[in-house]
């Protein structure tokens, strides 16, 4: 047997085997490193700010707008709690009437 055997690889053609293997190893290593970095960063986070419990994270109930004294007076007159004379007298006292 003078020629090369069945496992012979000519000079320079080993790059066609080594370079793809190096590429795959590099991609896998970078992917694993990214996964480790993500896991470490995610494990340090809380789902809510420190010192505030999740129960307190809901928005506080909004207070309805407070009625002005003239609005209360008009509502009481409209519902029949006070007469027209009482309404006019109270409206004048509160400064909402036409008289000064």
C-alpha angles and dihedrals in degrees: 000000000000102000131067121288127247093275095053116132115191118236112278097018092092086080089071088062102035100046096054090046091051090049093052092046091049093049092049092047093049091047092051091047091051090049092051092048091049092049093049093048093045093049091059095054125091124212090234134025116281112264096024119093119219090246090064095049095081116100113265114252111265117242115236113246111273116245118242118235090254091053091050090049092049091048092051091049092048092050091050097247092125134030127244092257092051090047093051093045093049092044090053090049091051092050097246097111131089094252121087 
